[in-house]
Amino acid sequence: MADLTGADWRTSTRSSSNGGNCVEVADNLPGVVGVRDSKDPAGPALVFGPVAWRAFVAHVPGRA
């Protein structure tokens, strides 16, 4: 399991427009990108490698 201590979590700028169903992303740690539910910050987080995260984001519809 990756250590997410020191993660700088950020929420999408679109989070206020979708009823609060958002994720937070932390991409400031070396070698990992953390993703968690913005409504449950103390809950579990998913961890991706930077290459996998970039591939995912590249295929998200409507991203700017």
N, C-alpha and C positions, 0 to 999 in steps of 0.2 A: 504494500500500500504506500502511495506517495505521501510525503509530508507536505501538507498545505499550510503549515505555520508561516505566517508572513504574507499570505496571499492577499493581494489587493483586489477585492471583489468589486465588479462594476455591473450595473444593471442596464439593460437596453434602454435607449432613449424612447423606444416605442412602448415601454412597459405600462405607462399610464393609459394607453389607448386600447388595451385588450382585456380589461377586467382583472388585471393582476396576475394573469397566468404567464409568468416570466421566469427566466433563468438569470443567474448571475454568472459571470465568467471572470476567472483570474488567470491572466496570461503573463504575469510578471515573474514567475518562478522558472528557473532554468530547467528545460527539458520536459515540462508538463504544462498542461492547460486544465484548470479545474472548472467544473460546471456544477452548479447547485440550484435548487429551487429557491427563488427569492422569498417565498412565503415561509420557508423552513431553513433559515441559515444555519441552524445548529444540527440539521439533519445530514444525511450522507451526501457525498459529492462524487461525481464521475470524474475520471482523470483520463485525458487523452494526450498523446504525443503531439508536438507541434505540427508535424506533417499531416497526421490524421485530422487534426482540427482544421487546418487550412483547407483540406479537401472537402470536409463537411460544409464549412462556411461557403465555399465556392459554389455549392449546389443548393443553397438555401434560396427559395424563391423570394423575390421582392427585396433582397438586401441592397443597400445603397453603398 
